[in-house]
């Protein structure tokens, strides 16, 4: 545990000792803030329209469904783009600078290094997400929110982040070029995001498998307030799987030396 913490703090200092954390966090928060503003304004205009019309049965407008669910849905896709930027340097920079050789020969195990890097990146992810969640807190001042679906969506964000980060670390371990790591990570995550599209063209068995592999399929219900054990297991299993593959890649390098 001591070695994991040492790697964790090293990576956190690296993030905040350079513009990386500030630029990525700033860009993400500006973008999500822009989307949030427009979602709220759209909801406000729709509310005014319904208030001015005479309906025999006025449609029910739910702020959770029309604002909160849409806001988190946009966040999910935004993280698909942003997360590869958080993970791109974790191993690629070590390879480029040659410090990976020191890690390979140090008493710190591959798993300890990997977990330290993972938790550091996940910690930064959580800090950014907490800042974004402040927008929901602001909305709660003016609207009566149902907090159950909100907490469910927050859990989805955390599980999604763990999966995205583990996939990004795997991409970073495959190359010493950070741009290549971003590209590999992005297309891998995009494939997992859209893989259920092919399910409609496949036979029932293969279609079911493709749907189960889809990230989008597993976060829909959680974004609406339904926590299914199978969805939680999927994200945790995917995270462990990608970390295991990364460990295998790094360990194979040790054996080749």
C-alpha positions in Angstrom: 0.0 0.0 0.0 2.9 2.4 0.8 4.3 1.9 -2.8 0.8 2.5 -4.3 0.5 5.7 -2.3 3.9 6.9 -3.4 3.1 6.4 -7.1 -0.3 8.0 -6.5 1.2 11.2 -5.1 3.9 11.2 -7.8 1.3 11.2 -10.5 -0.9 13.8 -8.8 2.1 16.1 -8.5 2.8 15.5 -12.1 -0.8 16.4 -13.0 -1.0 19.6 -11.0 2.7 20.6 -11.6 1.9 21.0 -15.3 -1.0 22.7 -17.2 -2.6 19.3 -18.0 -5.0 19.1 -15.1 -6.0 22.8 -15.3 -6.5 22.8 -19.0 -8.5 19.6 -19.1 -10.6 20.5 -16.1 -11.2 24.0 -17.3 -12.2 22.8 -20.8 -14.5 20.1 -19.4 -16.2 22.5 -17.0 -16.7 25.2 -19.6 -18.2 22.7 -22.0 -20.5 21.1 -19.5 -21.5 24.5 -18.1 -22.4 25.6 -21.6 -24.5 22.5 -22.2 -26.1 22.8 -18.7 -27.0 26.4 -19.4 -28.7 25.6 -22.7 -30.6 22.6 -21.2 -31.9 24.8 -18.4 -32.9 27.6 -20.8 -34.7 25.0 -23.1 -36.6 23.7 -20.1 -37.5 27.2 -19.0 -38.8 28.1 -22.5 -40.9 24.9 -22.6 -42.3 25.6 -19.1 -43.3 29.1 -20.2 -45.0 27.7 -23.4 -47.0 25.2 -21.4 -48.0 27.9 -18.9 -49.3 30.1 -21.6 -51.4 27.4 -23.4 -54.8 26.2 -22.5 -54.6 22.4 -22.2 -57.5 20.1 -21.2 -54.8 18.0 -19.5 -51.6 19.8 -19.1 -48.5 17.7 -19.9 -46.3 16.9 -16.9 -42.9 18.5 -17.0 -40.3 16.7 -15.0 -37.1 18.7 -14.2 -35.2 15.5 -13.5 -36.0 13.9 -16.9 -35.7 17.1 -18.9 -32.6 18.7 -17.3 -30.7 16.3 -15.0 -31.0 13.1 -17.1 -29.9 15.1 -20.3 -27.1 16.8 -18.4 -25.6 13.5 -17.2 -26.1 12.0 -20.6 -24.1 14.7 -22.2 -21.4 14.3 -19.5 -21.1 10.6 -20.3 -20.2 11.4 -24.0 -18.0 14.3 -23.0 -15.9 12.0 -20.8 -15.5 9.6 -23.7 -13.6 12.4 -25.4 -11.8 13.9 -22.4 -10.7 10.8 -20.5 -8.1 9.7 -23.1 -6.4 13.1 -22.5 -6.2 12.3 -18.8 -4.6 8.9 -19.4 -2.4 9.5 -22.5 0.8 10.3 -20.6 0.7 7.7 -17.8 2.8 5.1 -19.5 3.6 6.7 -22.8 5.6 9.5 -21.2 7.5 7.0 -19.0 8.5 5.1 -22.2 9.4 8.3 -24.1 11.6 9.7 -21.3 13.1 6.3 -20.5 11.9 6.3 -16.9 10.0 3.1 -17.6 13.3 1.2 -17.2 13.6 2.5 -13.7 10.1 1.3 -12.9 10.9 -2.1 -14.3 14.0 -2.5 -12.1 12.7 -0.9 -8.9 11.3 -2.9 -6.0 7.8 -1.6 -6.8 5.7 -4.3 -8.5 3.9 -3.7 -11.8 0.5 -4.0 -10.0 1.6 -1.3 -7.4 2.7 1.1 -10.2 -0.5 0.4 -12.2 -2.8 0.9 -9.3 -1.0 4.1 -8.2 -1.4 5.5 -11.7 -5.0 4.4 -11.9 -6.1 5.9 -8.6 -4.3 9.2 -9.3 -6.1 9.6 -12.6 -9.4 8.5 -11.1 -8.8 11.0 -8.2 -8.4 13.8 -10.7 -11.5 12.6 -12.6 -13.5 12.7 -9.3 -12.3 16.2 -8.5 -13.4 17.5 -11.9 -16.7 15.7 -11.5 -17.3 17.2 -8.1 -16.9 20.7 -9.6 -19.4 19.8 -12.4 -21.8 18.4 -9.9 -22.0 21.9 -8.3 -24.2 22.8 -11.2 -26.8 20.3 -10.0 -26.5 21.9 -6.5 -27.2 25.3 -8.1 -30.3 23.8 -9.8 -31.5 22.4 -6.5 -31.8 25.9 -5.1 -34.5 26.8 -7.7 -36.1 23.4 -8.4 -37.5 20.5 -6.5 -35.3 17.5 -7.5 -35.7 13.8 -7.0 -32.3 12.9 -5.6 -32.6 9.1 -6.1 -32.0 9.2 -9.9 -29.3 11.9 -9.4 -27.3 9.6 -7.0 -27.8 6.7 -9.5 -26.4 8.9 -12.3 -23.5 9.9 -10.1 -22.7 6.2 -9.5 -22.9 5.7 -13.3 -20.4 8.5 -13.8 -17.9 7.0 -11.3 -18.2 3.5 -12.8 -18.0 4.8 -16.3 -14.9 6.9 -15.3 -13.2 3.8 -13.9 -13.8 1.9 -17.1 -12.7 4.7 -19.4 -9.5 5.3 -17.3 -8.5 1.6 -17.3 -9.0 1.5 -21.1 -7.0 4.7 -21.5 -4.1 3.3 -19.4 -4.1 0.2 -21.5 -3.8 2.4 -24.7 -1.0 4.4 -23.0 0.9 1.2 -22.2 1.0 0.2 -25.9 2.9 3.2 -27.2 5.4 5.9 -26.3 3.5 8.5 -28.3 0.9 10.4 -26.3 -1.1 11.4 -29.4 -1.2 7.7 -30.6 -2.4 6.8 -27.0 -5.3 9.3 -27.2 -6.3 7.9 -30.6 -6.2 4.3 -29.6 -8.1 5.0 -26.4 -10.8 7.1 -28.1 -11.6 4.6 -30.8 -11.6 1.7 -28.3 -14.1 3.5 -26.1 -16.1 4.7 -29.1 -16.3 1.1 -30.3 -17.6 -0.1 -26.9 -20.0 2.8 -26.8 -21.6 2.0 -30.2 -21.1 -1.8 -30.4 -24.8 -2.5 -29.7 -25.6 -0.8 -33.1 -24.5 -4.1 -34.7 -26.9 -6.1 -32.5 -29.9 -5.4 -34.7 -28.1 -7.0 -37.7 -26.9 -10.1 -35.8 -28.7 -13.3 -34.8 -30.3 -13.3 -31.3 -27.4 -14.9 -29.5 -24.7 -12.7 -31.0 -27.0 -9.7 -30.7 -27.4 -10.3 -27.0 -23.7 -10.6 -26.5 -23.1 -7.3 -28.4 -25.7 -5.5 -26.3 -24.1 -6.8 -23.1 -20.7 -5.4 -24.3 -22.1 -1.9 -25.0 -21.3 0.8 -22.5 -24.4 2.7 -23.6 -26.6 -0.2 -22.9 -25.4 -0.5 -19.3 -25.7 3.2 -18.3 -29.2 4.0 -19.7 -31.1 2.6 -16.7 -28.7 4.1 -14.2 -29.1 7.5 -15.7 -32.9 7.1 -15.1 -32.5 6.0 -11.5 -32.5 2.2 -11.8 -29.4 0.5 -10.4 -29.1 -3.0 -11.8 -26.5 -5.3 -10.3 -25.6 -6.6 -13.8 -24.7 -3.0 -14.9 -22.5 -2.5 -11.9 -20.8 -5.8 -12.4 -20.2 -5.0 -16.1 -18.3 -1.8 -15.3 -16.3 -3.3 -12.5 -15.4 -6.3 -14.7 -14.5 -4.1 -17.6 -12.2 -2.0 -15.4 -10.5 -5.1 -13.9 -10.2 -6.6 -17.4 -8.4 -3.6 -18.9 -6.1 -3.2 -15.9 -5.2 -6.9 -16.2 -4.4 -6.4 -19.9 -2.3 -3.4 -19.0 -0.4 -5.5 -16.4 0.2 -8.2 -19.0 1.6 -5.6 -21.5 3.9 -4.1 -18.9 5.0 -7.5 -17.5 5.8 -8.7 -21.0 8.2 -5.8 -21.4 9.9 -6.8 -18.2 10.4 -10.3 -19.5 11.8 -9.1 -22.8 14.5 -7.1 -21.1 
